[in-house]
Amino acid sequence: MKEFNELKTLKELSAKGGSMGPAGATSDYELLITEEYFPFWDGETRSVWAEGLKSFRDLCGCEPDADVEDHDILCQLLLDRGLAMRCNLSNIDAELFLGLDEGLKARSLCWCSDSFIATQQITREILIALARERCTGGKG
C-alpha cells in the first residue's frame, strides 16, 4: 500500500519527471489526472504516465490539455512505446468492467465502453477481476 502514497503532490510528481506548467502552473488536465486517478496508481503506472507526458511534450511542444484528443495522443504514445497495452472488451466484459470497483478501474490509464489501456501488471489484475466476475455472474 505504501507505493500508492509515494507521490502525493504535484511538486513531487514534477521531481519524478512528471509535468508542471510554466512557472509551476498546473494544467486542468494535470489536476484531473493527479486528483482523480493518481491516488490509485502504483509506482509503475505513475512512471509510465510521466514518460507519456515527456513524450507528449517532445512531440507536441506543449503540455496536454484536458481534452479527449490530447489524452488519446498521450495514450497512443504509451502504446507505441510498449509502455502500456490496450485490452479490448466484449459486450459482456464491458458491462462487467463498468461494475468493477471504481478504484480498480481508476488504476488503468484510460478506459472507454469497449477497451481499457493499462500497464501489463494492472491489465493482469483487471483481467483476473473480470474472470472472477464472469464466474460469479457479476455478483462479485
Secondary structure, DSSP 8 states (H G I E B T S, - for coil): -GGGGS--SHHHHHHTT----GGG---HHHHHIIIIIGGG--HHHHHHHHHHHHHHHHHHSS---SSHHHHHHHHHHHHHTTSSEEEE--HHHHHHHHHS-HHHHHTSSEE-SSEEEE-HHHHHHHHHHHHHHHHTTT--
